[in-house]
Amino acid sequence: MRTMGYMPTEMELIELSQNINMNLGGRVDFEDFVELMTPKLLAETAGMIGLKELKDAFREFDIDGDGSITSDELRHAMVKLLGEQTSKNEIDAVVREADNNGDGTVDFEEFVGMMSQK
């Protein structure tokens, strides 16, 4: 975790250890680690980056430039950024979670909220 720039407090480490599904050898598998760390690292990163960086990131996702990110745009961006296909269900779930106004897309305000979640 520290290698990735996340400096947990003693209390956070205790909380993390209680939330981890340990394998028989007392190790955390990669899937558990990613599931556990992604929200924390996104929150840390969102706190460090400024409005300009968030706008630039939003523009990368908003392919057609209409001011909102659709599931298809997010899926395309994930392939471009991560080099791997993400399932339609996973992408749709991310959009649903971030979509506060219920229009089926993620606008800039919702994007900032999503990037700032702890």
Phi, psi and omega in degrees: 000315181295327177300328180273003177092006180260119182251088183287149174281169178302317181295320178296321178297319177297314179298316179299316182295330178285337183264357185269138171273106183277140172284171182303326182278007180076023180247153177266127177282167186300318180301314178297318181298313180298314180300321182286318189270333185305308180299322181291317180291322176297318180296317178298315182295317180298326178289336183268334183266152183266182182299320180299315180295321177295319178297317178298316179296317180300317180298326177297321180282324183278078189300317182273358175069023182271004178090007177213154181252122177270170176301318180296319179295319180295318179298315179298316180295322180295321177295316181296315184280319185258344180073018179220151180282133175250141185294151179302319180297319179295315180296315179301322179295320178297314180296315179301318181295321183277338187281088183287330183266000173074019181270002177085003178227172178246114176274179186299317180299317178293323178298314178298316178299318180296318182286342183260357182298141175247000000 
